[in-house]
Amino acid sequence: MDQIEQLKQQLQQQEKLASLGMLSAGIAHEIQNPLNFVINFSKLSDKLLRDLTDIVDDNEDKLSEDDREEVGDIIADLRDNMAKIVDHGERAISIIQGILMVSRGKANMFIPTDVCKMVKEYVWLSYHAMRANIKGFNISIHEQYEEGLPLIMVIPQDLSRAVLNVMNNACYAVWKKQQEADGDYCPEVSVVVKTEDGKLVISIADNGEGMTEEVKQRLFENFFTTKPIGQGTGLGLGITRDIIENKHGGTITFESTEGEGTTFMFTIPLRK
């Protein structure tokens, strides 16, 4: 009866997550329109700023040296601000498009993808989600992305979900250890994306609580979780293994030492 009740609670949690996914897709779609306006008007303002600069240059003999210097500084600051608005706006658009791709993307469609950019976005999405849900949560994230990595054929909406699942677990593991560790403990997660021997390798390592032998044996079982009800469904790693092994033809491996940390590694053959 206890197992039935636990399964019932887990299924209810999955239903809530499914509803939340639908809601997130709707919100993402609605946010995308005003973000487009922000980006477009920032670009228009930058053009107007260039026109203003030309006018100032044509009339610089009518301004004192101090006024010319002050106007120049203001124009430079405005130009920097416009560039930052466009940059962060386009990053937000990219995240929203990722959410929409997950919710309505075509199943099993391989698309040329900037994997480094995608992994980075979902690593930090996981981090900020944890900060939003856990007061005072903070960790050090060390990133190593192979420079010049070309677009790689993957199923982006699925691979991003796999990265998010493992990163969520890494964040939870270091947070859990921090609750019992002394003041010298520094929670850290290391992320590596590279190619090796004709394969894409994505590694996510943490220095969290690690796993017991029992957890290692049951890690990929559906509905098995070490998290409290409401915080974990026990489906994430099973889905992740299906994404890496069945959909991408790769392998997922892990190493873990209880009390020291865990490393997950995705190895995916490069498609031509």
Secondary structure, 3 states (H helix, E strand, C coil): CHHHHHHHHHHHHHHHHHHHHHHHHHHHHHHHHHHHHHHHHHHHHHHHHHHHHHHHHHCHHHCCHHHHHHHHHHHHHHHHHHHHHHHHHHHHHHHHHHHHHHHHCCCCCCEEECHHHHHHHHHHHHHHHHHHHCCCCCCEEEEEECCCCCCEEECHHHHHHHHHHHHHHHHHHHHHHHHHCCCCCCCEEEEEEEEECCEEEEEEEECCCCCCHHHHHHCCCCCCCCCCECCECCCHHHHHHHHHHHHCCCEEEEEEECCCEEEEEEEEECCC
